[in-house]
């Protein structure tokens, strides 16, 4: 694993830090273990945006991961490690003794050629490292990666965020401020709800169940 800081040839690459893992497979995934997935893109069935700042992004196939690990008693070998665009952890391709291949979440310490087995016959070390991943880190290098701006985030399905005061009054309650005046506004949501300690709780039916409130009332 190596961290590579690319040359700042553009604004999108100025803050980009790549995590290069030479052990990951460079080719395509197993065709029988992937399926197509449709992007929601933050829109409903009418095409209206219901979640802002989401949309676009690179096309991705979903890797079918074996979470149940119910192929007990059959030894398997880690054939290769692969990058999964749908999750922060890498995945491992297992080749079982009977010829079947399955994807699993690659826990820490598993490399190409590692022998794994699921079930009661598995050894304690393999049982902890392979079947149960409680407390194990799937991809400890993921937090070290730093994406850049502009195109890098658009490829991940993140649309640009516009400041509220840069909008028009018809688009946001805080919009319409010009250099000549307009004044600052208290921060509010696009729908006019104050965003500065405003209490939004309205369920009086369960008020008697509150032992102690977060904020003490005055007086």
Secondary structure, DSSP 8 states (H G I E B T S, - for coil): -EEEE---SSGGGTT-EEEE-TTB--S---GGGEEE----TTB-TTS-BSSTTB------EEE-B--S---BT--EEEEEEE--TTSSS-EEEEEETTS-EEEEE--TT--TT-EE-BSTTS-HHHIIIII--TT--S-TTGGG-B--STHHHHTTTB-----GGGS-TTT-TT---BTTB------B-TTS-B-SS------GGGGGG-SS-SS----
